[in-house]
Amino acid sequence: MLKMESSGLPLENNRSLVELPRDVSLNILRRLDQVEILESAQFVCKPWYDICKDPSLWRCIRFKDLEDLEIYRLNLLFKEEPKREPKRVFNHEKMVFNAIDRSAGGLIDLDIEGFLPDGICSYVASRSTQVKRLRFVHCCIPFKDLVEALEKQSSLDELELTLCSFDNDSSDMFSPRKFISVINSCPLSLTTLKLNERGSRTPYRSSDMVALTIAGRFPQLHHLQFIGHDITTVGLTAILDGCPHLQSLDVRACFHLDLEGNLGERLTKQVKNLLRPSDLTEDYFYPIEDEDEDYGFGLCSRDTDFYEYYSDYDS
């Protein structure tokens, strides 16, 4: 990350950066993530500040673990010696809204992991209706806001919800009813769907409601990642019938599935890339299994607490 003075100016002479052609500066900035641009790069010099508002830099927005980042930086701030001038503290909720504003209606890809500001789904829907990909990981999502936002995204091609809860309600994390409403809010032309949970071996938790909805909703579906769901052979058979163009299927940690016999043979013939319930998860970086080996009644716990901080920085 670029080194900055407290005034916002770089420590080194920035004349060479000022004189760079605009297309070269844009090429440099595209190699940075959005946090680096908003916290550092835009303050390097006046030309870069202007270029950092270019909508082409904000068509694809990705933020990861902003809550952890904010906690870390606040800790650094409060541990500083009293004689030193405090570092700039960034309000990361405002940062996400600012990034969406800078897209100027051209947002096509939104990827947020670990921290979802309140109202962001509605805000996206009001600013852009051309979003092609939405990815939320380990987020607490306002259910109604998400459904309303999805209904306005007619160009949506890919949706991913991994280890997400709705409305900060830990008792309703696995609600088939809410998943079904989300699925029914997506356009029929959706080609990639990723709905990932933590797998459970508890016998009474098997359910095909979500799978049957997918089967009846997305005839053009090409890629389905369904890690950790309680699907059975009934639901999987329905998906194979209703999604004839399916090219890849990931059902790792779907412990209620039995892929032996005719169903296994059909999968081998119909699906080009198949990941089975017991396949390795080295490329999947999130918890894979619920802690209910003793068939307990508790749902898995997910961190859905959000911390509120005050900031002297308004992006």
C-alpha positions in Angstrom: 0.0 0.0 0.0 1.2 3.5 -0.8 2.8 5.4 2.1 0.9 8.5 3.0 1.5 11.5 5.3 -1.3 12.5 7.7 -2.1 15.4 5.3 -2.9 12.9 2.6 0.2 13.7 0.6 2.8 11.0 -0.3 6.1 11.0 1.5 8.0 11.0 -1.8 7.9 13.5 -4.6 4.8 12.8 -6.7 5.6 14.9 -9.7 6.3 11.8 -11.8 2.8 10.5 -11.0 1.2 13.8 -11.9 2.8 13.7 -15.3 1.7 10.2 -16.2 -0.8 9.8 -19.1 -4.3 9.1 -17.9 -4.5 5.7 -19.4 -1.3 4.7 -17.7 -2.6 5.9 -14.3 -5.8 4.0 -14.9 -3.9 0.8 -15.6 -2.0 1.2 -12.4 -5.1 1.8 -10.3 -6.9 -1.2 -11.8 -4.2 -3.4 -10.2 -5.2 -2.2 -6.7 -8.2 -3.3 -4.7 -10.9 -0.8 -3.8 -9.8 -0.4 -0.2 -6.3 0.6 -1.4 -7.8 3.1 -3.8 -10.2 4.7 -1.3 -7.8 4.7 1.6 -4.5 5.6 -0.1 -4.2 5.9 -3.9 -6.8 8.7 -4.4 -4.8 10.9 -2.0 -1.5 10.6 -3.9 -2.1 13.7 -6.1 -4.9 15.7 -7.6 -4.9 14.0 -11.0 -5.2 10.6 -9.3 -8.0 11.8 -7.1 -10.0 12.7 -10.2 -9.1 9.5 -12.0 -10.1 7.4 -9.0 -13.7 8.6 -9.6 -13.7 7.0 -13.1 -16.7 4.7 -13.3 -14.7 2.0 -15.1 -12.7 1.4 -11.9 -16.0 0.5 -10.1 -17.9 -1.8 -12.4 -16.6 -4.7 -10.3 -16.6 -4.1 -6.6 -15.0 -6.5 -4.1 -14.7 -6.0 -0.3 -13.5 -8.7 2.0 -13.5 -8.8 5.8 -13.9 -5.0 6.2 -15.2 -5.5 9.7 -12.0 -7.2 10.8 -10.0 -4.5 9.0 -11.8 -1.8 10.8 -11.2 -3.4 14.2 -7.5 -3.9 13.4 -7.0 -0.3 12.4 -8.9 1.1 15.3 -6.7 -0.9 17.6 -3.6 0.6 15.9 -5.1 4.1 16.3 -5.7 3.7 20.1 -2.3 2.2 20.7 -0.4 5.2 19.2 1.7 7.4 21.3 -0.2 10.5 22.5 2.3 12.9 20.8 1.7 11.4 17.4 -1.1 12.7 15.2 -3.8 10.1 14.9 -4.1 8.2 11.6 -7.1 8.6 9.4 -9.9 6.2 10.5 -12.1 5.0 7.7 -15.8 4.3 8.0 -16.1 1.1 5.9 -19.8 1.2 5.7 -19.7 4.5 3.9 -16.8 3.2 1.8 -19.0 0.5 0.3 -21.8 3.0 -0.5 -19.2 5.4 -2.0 -17.8 2.7 -4.2 -21.3 2.0 -5.6 -21.9 5.7 -6.2 -18.6 5.9 -8.2 -19.9 3.1 -10.5 -22.4 5.7 -11.9 -25.0 3.0 -12.7 -22.4 0.7 -14.4 -22.0 -1.8 -11.6 -22.0 -5.4 -12.9 -20.3 -7.4 -10.2 -20.7 -7.0 -6.4 -18.7 -9.3 -4.1 -18.8 -8.7 -0.3 -17.4 -11.1 2.3 -17.8 -10.8 6.0 -19.4 -7.4 6.3 -22.6 -6.2 4.7 -23.7 -2.6 5.5 -27.3 -2.1 6.3 -29.4 -1.0 3.3 -26.8 -2.0 0.7 -29.1 -4.3 -1.3 -31.7 -1.7 -1.7 -29.0 0.9 -2.5 -27.6 -1.3 -5.3 -31.0 -1.8 -6.8 -31.6 1.9 -6.8 -28.3 2.7 -8.5 -27.9 -0.1 -11.0 -30.2 -2.6 -12.7 -27.5 -4.2 -14.9 -25.8 -6.3 -12.2 -24.6 -9.7 -13.6 -23.1 -11.2 -10.5 -23.9 -10.9 -6.8 -21.7 -12.7 -4.2 -22.3 -12.5 -0.4 -20.2 -14.6 1.9 -20.6 -14.9 5.7 -23.0 -11.9 5.7 -26.2 -11.1 7.6 -28.6 -10.1 4.8 -31.9 -8.2 5.2 -34.3 -10.7 3.6 -36.8 -8.3 2.1 -34.2 -6.0 0.8 -32.4 -8.9 -1.0 -35.6 -10.2 -2.6 -36.6 -6.7 -3.8 -33.1 -6.1 -5.2 -33.1 -9.4 -7.0 -36.4 -8.7 -8.6 -34.9 -5.6 -10.3 -31.8 -7.3 -11.6 -33.1 -8.8 -14.9 -29.5 -9.2 -16.2 -28.3 -11.3 -13.2 -26.3 -14.3 -14.4 -24.7 -15.5 -11.1 -25.8 -15.5 -7.5 -23.8 -16.8 -4.6 -24.9 -16.9 -0.9 -22.3 -18.8 1.2 -22.8 -19.2 5.0 -25.2 -16.3 5.1 -28.0 -15.6 7.5 -31.2 -13.6 7.0 -32.2 -10.7 9.2 -29.6 -11.5 11.9 -31.8 -14.4 13.0 -29.6 -17.4 13.9 -32.7 -19.6 14.5 -33.8 -19.1 10.8 -30.5 -19.6 9.0 -31.6 -22.7 7.2 -35.1 -21.6 6.4 -36.2 -23.3 3.1 -39.0 -20.7 2.9 -36.6 -17.8 2.6 -34.2 -19.6 0.2 -37.2 -20.4 -2.0 -38.3 -16.7 -2.0 -34.7 -15.7 -3.0 -34.6 -18.3 -5.8 -38.0 -17.2 -7.1 -36.8 -13.6 -7.2 -34.0 -14.4 -9.6 -34.4 -14.1 -13.4 -35.2 -17.4 -15.2 -32.0 -16.9 -17.3 -29.7 -17.4 -14.3 -26.8 -19.7 -15.3 -24.8 -20.0 -12.1 -26.2 -20.5 -8.6 -24.1 -21.1 -5.4 -26.0 -21.7 -2.2 -23.6 -23.0 0.4 -24.2 -24.0 4.1 -22.5 -26.3 6.6 -23.3 -29.9 6.0 -25.2 -31.9 8.7 -25.4 -35.6 9.2 -28.5 -35.3 11.4 -31.1 -37.7 9.9 -34.2 -35.6 10.5 -32.8 -32.6 8.7 -33.1 -33.9 5.1 -35.1 -31.7 2.9 -35.7 -31.2 -0.9 -37.8 -28.1 -0.9 -35.0 -25.8 -2.1 -33.8 -28.3 -4.7 -37.2 -28.8 -6.1 -37.6 -25.0 -6.5 -34.3 -24.8 -8.3 -35.4 -27.6 -10.6 -38.6 -25.8 -11.6 -37.1 -22.4 -11.9 -33.8 -22.5 -13.8 -34.0 -24.5 -17.1 -30.8 -22.6 -18.3 -28.7 -23.4 -15.2 -25.2 -24.4 -16.1 -23.4 -24.4 -12.7 -24.8 -25.3 -9.3 -22.8 -25.3 -6.1 -24.9 -26.7 -3.3 -22.4 -27.4 -0.5 -23.7 -28.6 2.8 -27.4 -28.8 1.9 -29.8 -31.5 3.2 -30.8 -32.6 -0.3 -31.7 -36.2 -1.0 -31.8 -38.3 -4.2 -35.3 -37.0 -4.8 -34.2 -33.4 -5.0 -31.1 -34.2 -7.0 -33.1 -36.2 -9.6 -35.5 -33.3 -10.0 -32.5 -30.9 -10.6 -31.1 -33.2 -13.3 -34.6 -33.4 -14.9 -35.3 -29.6 -14.7 -31.8 -28.3 -15.5 -30.8 -30.3 -18.6 -27.9 -27.9 -19.4 -26.1 -28.5 -16.1 -22.4 -28.7 -16.7 -21.0 -28.6 -13.2 -22.4 -29.7 -9.9 -20.9 -29.5 -6.4 -22.7 -31.4 -3.7 -19.8 -31.8 -1.2 -20.9 -32.2 2.4 -24.5 -33.1 1.3 -24.5 -36.1 3.6 -28.0 -37.2 2.9 -27.2 -38.1 -0.8 -26.6 -41.6 -2.0 -25.0 -41.5 -5.4 -24.7 -45.2 -5.9 -26.6 -47.1 -8.6 -28.6 -45.5 -11.4 -28.4 -42.0 -10.1 -24.6 -42.1 -9.9 -24.4 -43.4 -13.5 -26.7 -40.7 -14.7 -24.6 -38.0 -13.0 -21.5 -39.3 -14.7 -23.1 -39.1 -18.1 -25.0 -35.8 -17.7 -22.7 -33.6 -15.6 -19.2 -32.9 -16.9 -17.7 -31.6 -13.7 -19.0 -33.4 -10.6 -17.9 -33.0 -6.9 -19.5 -35.7 -4.7 -20.5 -35.4 -1.0 -17.2 -37.0 0.3 -14.8 -35.2 -2.1 -12.0 -33.1 -0.8 -12.6 -29.4 0.0 -9.1 -28.0 -0.2 -10.3 -25.3 -2.7 -13.2 -24.3 -0.5 -12.0 -21.9 2.3 -15.0 -22.0 4.6 -16.4 -24.3 7.3 -17.8 -27.4 5.6 -19.6 -29.3 8.3 -22.0 -28.5 11.2 -20.8 -29.5 14.7 -23.7 -32.0 15.3 -21.9 -35.3 15.2 -23.9 -36.4 18.2 -27.2 -35.4 16.4 -27.7 -32.5 18.8 -30.4 -30.0 18.2 -28.3 -26.9 18.0 -27.8 -25.0 14.7 -24.3 -24.1 13.8 -23.2 -20.7 15.1 -22.2 -18.0 12.6 -20.7 -14.6 13.5 -23.5 -12.2 12.7 -22.7 -9.6 15.2 -21.8 -6.2 13.8 -19.8 -3.5 15.5 -20.5 0.2 15.2 -17.7 2.6 15.1 -17.5 6.3 14.7 -15.3 7.9 12.1 -13.9 11.3 11.3 -13.6 10.3 7.7 -16.5 10.6 5.3 -15.7 9.0 2.0 
